[in-house]
């Protein structure tokens, strides 16, 4: 965890720099930058009607990778929501 934001203004900059160079933030930025060319390549090779629905697999993979790698609780509610999403506004 990064901890809480320091009270004084001098500590804010150091806190943000330390946070931005943490392995978690760097790996997330790397994954985001890596996913863009992969998506572009997929869209050049596949029809959009086939490629775009595949992006919804990211929601499923995030839930199960969080359970597998980070030991998050996997209850029936999130799994049900993956397969039976609510209508907007409910």
PyMOL commands that set and color helices and strands:
alter all, ss='L'
color gray80, all
select helices_A, chain A and resi 9-20+23-45+48-54+57-70+76-83
alter helices_A, ss='H'
color red, helices_A
deselect
rebuild
show_as cartoon
